[in-house]
Amino acid sequence: MRPSILTLLSILLIPALACNTALARKPIRTLIVTGQNNHNWKVSHLVIKDILENSGLFSADIAVSPAEGEEMSDFTPDFASYRLVVVDYNGDSWPQETMTRFEQYARAGGGILIYHAADNSFPDWTEYNKICGLGGWGGRNEAAGPYAYWHNGELIRDFSPGSGGSHGRRHEYMLTARTSDHPVIKGLPNRWVHAPDELYDRMRGPAQINALLYTAWSDTITGGSGREEPLMFTVEYGKARIFHTMLGHCGPAYDDNPAMQCTGFQVTLLRGAEWAATGKVTQQIPKDFPTSTHITYRYDYKENK
Ligand code: ZN
C-alpha cells in the first residue's frame, strides 16, 4: 500500500515542528562540579545531568576534580562561562585560583545550586560557607555560625554551642512550605511527602537565608533533632542567585536511588535550577507532583507525560 499524502506530510512536518520548539529556547548552560564526595558522586552527578537535560531546559557539562589527595592545581573550571553551577562536591580544597573564580562568579550574579552533601564541604572556606548559608560536619561548631530552625512561625537563629550537622535514619517525611510566593515553589502544594531520604538537622552557618522554601520536622523517634529543620532555601550573597537543597541522598545505583527518583526532589531541583540561572521559573506545575498523602516517583528521571 502506498503511503497517503497525509502520512507523508506528517513524516516531514513533525520532526520540523519538534525541531522548531527545541530551537525556541536555548538550553541553560550548566556546569556540574563533582569528583570527590563521601557520597556516590559517580551516580549522583549523572542523575542530576539527566534530570536537568531531560527537562529540555538545560545542557550540562561536568567538571570532575582529581581524586582525593591528588594534585589539584590544574583543577580550574571556568565558572564564568555558565549560567548555572551545580555543586555536587565534598572533598579536598580547591586551588586558590578556583576559589577566587567561584567567589567572583557568585558576587557578579552567577546562578548556584548547592546539592545535599555539598554543604558538608570546605568547613574552613569562609565565603563558601556564606554561599551555602548552612553547613554541617567537618568539625563545624558555634564558630561556623548559628543553628537555624523554624519555631513559632519564624526562622530562629540559635547561637548555642555544639557541633553542626547530623541526621537520623532515612525515612519518608513531609515538606512544609514557609512561603508561597517565591517562583521556585509558587503553585506547588504547601505540604508533600518526600521519598525515604536523610533529613539533615542541626546545620549551622552564616545563615543569610533569603527565602525559606520548605522545612521538615526532624523527629527524635527517627534519631533527629526534635526541630523543624530548613531543608530548601535561597541564600543572600552579592548578586548571586543561590538555591540550596539538602534533599537527595544518592542511593547505591542509578536505578536504586529513591531520594533522587522522588518526583518532589526532581521538580524542586529543576525549578530551583531555573530560578538560580534566570531569576524566573517558566515550568508548569506537573500532574505527577506528590501530595500530602502520596509519594510519586520518576524512576527514569523524566516527566511521565
Ligand atoms: Zn547523604
Residues whose N, C-alpha, C, O or C-beta is under 5 A from the ligand:
A	BS01	ZN	E198 H249
